[in-house]
């Protein structure tokens, strides 16, 4: 019996005095990542993404566009094989204050797009790079 698990998250951007900035997080394993988490009953994937971004980073966002869905399978100690789907969205900051949810993540960072790309290609997850590239492309930014 294969379990199905759906998560959602996003690439958050904002306009600041320094111009456009992209949000990255440092997860509990010390890896550069994007905010995401599991869908709760009754939520749409967009609602999940916005809730997780708010919980993990303190930012209130608005979904601007879907980026992509990453699919993979992993082995869970109790449930066995799990088919996982992670829906990513491009999200614009509309409010809130940047604050890392310390139980879940180590830090929330804001970078210029080129710095975000360099940081993202460092100590991170391979599938996040694809998402980051797509997000920058939606924002008409070449890296």
C-alpha positions as CSV (number, residue, x, y, z in Angstrom):
1,X,0.0,0.0,0.0
2,X,1.5,3.3,-1.1
3,X,0.9,6.3,1.0
4,X,0.5,9.7,-0.6
5,X,1.7,12.9,1.0
6,X,1.2,16.4,-0.3
7,X,3.2,19.4,0.7
8,X,3.4,23.0,-0.5
9,X,5.7,25.9,-0.3
10,X,7.1,28.8,-2.2
11,X,9.7,31.2,-3.3
12,X,8.9,34.5,-1.6
13,X,10.1,37.8,-3.0
14,X,9.7,41.4,-1.9
15,X,10.5,44.9,-3.2
16,X,12.8,46.6,-0.7
17,X,15.0,49.7,-0.7
18,X,17.7,47.4,-2.2
19,X,15.4,46.4,-5.1
20,X,13.9,42.9,-5.5
21,X,14.9,40.4,-2.9
22,X,14.4,36.7,-2.7
23,X,13.8,34.8,0.5
24,X,15.8,31.6,1.4
25,X,15.7,29.6,4.6
26,X,18.3,27.5,6.4
27,X,16.6,24.3,7.5
28,X,17.2,22.4,10.7
29,X,19.9,20.3,8.9
30,X,21.8,23.5,8.0
31,X,20.9,23.3,4.3
32,X,19.7,26.3,2.3
33,X,16.1,25.6,1.4
34,X,12.6,27.0,0.7
35,X,9.7,27.2,3.2
36,X,7.3,24.3,2.7
37,X,5.2,21.8,4.7
38,X,2.5,19.2,4.8
39,X,-1.0,20.0,3.7
40,X,-3.7,19.9,6.4
41,X,-7.3,18.7,6.0
42,X,-9.5,21.1,4.1
43,X,-6.7,23.2,2.7
44,X,-5.9,23.9,-0.9
45,X,-2.2,23.7,-2.0
46,X,-2.1,27.5,-2.2
47,X,-3.4,27.8,1.4
48,X,-0.9,25.3,2.6
49,X,2.0,27.2,0.9
50,X,0.9,30.5,2.5
51,X,0.4,29.0,5.9
52,X,3.8,27.2,5.9
53,X,5.5,30.4,4.7
54,X,3.8,32.4,7.5
55,X,4.6,29.8,10.2
56,X,8.3,29.2,9.2
57,X,9.3,32.8,8.2
58,X,6.7,35.2,9.7
59,X,5.9,36.5,6.2
60,X,2.3,37.1,5.0
61,X,2.3,36.4,1.3
62,X,0.1,36.3,-1.8
63,X,0.4,33.6,-4.4
64,X,1.3,35.2,-7.8
65,X,1.8,32.0,-9.9
66,X,2.4,28.3,-9.7
67,X,6.1,27.4,-10.2
68,X,6.1,23.6,-10.4
69,X,5.3,20.3,-8.7
70,X,8.2,18.1,-7.5
71,X,7.4,14.4,-7.2
72,X,9.5,11.8,-5.5
73,X,9.2,8.6,-3.4
74,X,10.7,7.8,-0.1
75,X,10.6,5.0,2.5
76,X,8.8,5.8,5.8
77,X,9.6,3.6,8.8
78,X,5.9,3.1,9.6
79,X,4.0,3.7,6.3
80,X,6.5,2.1,3.9
81,X,6.6,3.6,0.5
82,X,5.4,7.2,0.3
83,X,4.7,9.1,-2.9
84,X,5.4,12.7,-2.2
85,X,4.2,15.7,-4.1
86,X,5.5,19.2,-3.3
87,X,3.7,22.2,-5.0
88,X,5.7,25.4,-5.2
89,X,4.4,28.8,-5.8
90,X,5.8,32.2,-6.5
91,X,4.7,34.4,-3.5
92,X,4.9,38.1,-3.0
93,X,5.4,39.4,0.5
94,X,2.4,41.5,1.6
95,X,3.1,41.9,5.3
96,X,4.4,40.2,8.4
97,X,7.9,40.5,9.9
98,X,10.7,38.2,9.1
99,X,11.1,35.7,12.0
100,X,12.5,32.2,11.8
101,X,10.4,29.5,13.4
102,X,13.2,28.1,15.6
103,X,11.6,24.7,16.1
104,X,11.7,24.1,12.4
105,X,14.4,26.2,10.8
106,X,17.6,28.0,11.7
107,X,17.3,31.2,9.7
108,X,15.4,33.3,7.2
109,X,17.5,35.3,4.8
110,X,16.8,37.9,2.1
111,X,19.1,38.1,-0.9
112,X,19.4,39.9,-4.2
113,X,18.4,37.5,-7.0
114,X,22.0,36.8,-8.0
115,X,23.1,36.3,-4.4
116,X,20.1,34.0,-3.8
117,X,21.2,32.0,-6.8
118,X,24.8,31.7,-5.6
119,X,23.6,30.8,-2.0
120,X,21.0,28.4,-3.4
121,X,23.6,26.5,-5.5
122,X,25.8,26.1,-2.4
123,X,24.7,23.8,0.4
124,X,21.2,23.0,-0.8
125,X,18.8,20.4,-2.3
126,X,19.1,19.7,-6.0
127,X,15.3,20.0,-6.7
128,X,15.2,23.5,-5.1
129,X,17.5,24.8,-7.8
130,X,15.0,24.0,-10.5
131,X,12.3,25.8,-8.5
132,X,14.5,28.8,-7.8
133,X,15.4,29.0,-11.5
134,X,11.8,28.8,-12.5
135,X,10.8,31.5,-9.9
136,X,13.5,33.9,-11.2
137,X,12.4,33.3,-14.7
138,X,8.8,34.2,-13.8
139,X,10.2,37.4,-12.3
140,X,12.1,38.0,-15.6
141,X,15.5,37.6,-14.0
142,X,18.3,35.8,-15.7
143,X,20.9,34.0,-13.5
